[in-house]
Amino acid sequence: MNNSNRKSALFCPSCGYKSSLGGDWKMSSASDQYQLRCPNCGSVVVTQSQYCTEYSEIQN
């Protein structure tokens, strides 16, 4: 399998929405973490601790 052609994608387990990691997911931050929410239904898809200082670091 050639991994150079692989694309990152997230799937919402609640409604099945699919988009690339850099797509239209809604990002919010709390005191110690970031959350990516589904733009379709609002469910939290990713929770990441705030050791990343920029959203672009989450994408890499």
N, C-alpha and C positions, 0 to 999 in steps of 0.2 A: 504494500500500500504506500502510495506517495503522499506524505503528510504536507508537502508544500502547497497542495491544492485544497487542503481542508479549510473550511470557513468556520468561525465560531458563531454559535447561535444559542439563544436562550429560548426556552419553552415555558409558558405559564402552565403549571399543573392544574390550575382551577378552570381555565377556559380554553386552553390549547393554543393560545396566541403564540406566534413564533416571529422572532426578529433577531438580527445580528446584535452582538454585544454593544456595539456603538450605535445601535438603532434608536428607536423612539421610546425606550424605557424611561420611566419617570424616576429621577434620582432625588432622594431626600437624605438629610443627615440629622442625626441626633447627637447627643453629647459625645458619644464614643463609637459611633458606627454609621456607615452608609447603608441605605437600602435602595434597591432597584425594584420598582413596582410596575406591574403590567399596565400599559396605557389603555387597555381594553376593559379590564375589570377591577383594577386597583390592588390586586393581590401582591404580596411581597414575594419576589422571585429570588432575590439575592440579598443577603445581609453580610456585610464585610466590616471588620473592625477598622477604625480610622487610622491605622498605621500608614495607610496610603494618604499622601497629602494632596493628590490631584486625581480627578476622575479618570484622566488618561492613564494613570498607573493601574487602575482596575481593568482597563481594556487590554493591557499587555499581558 
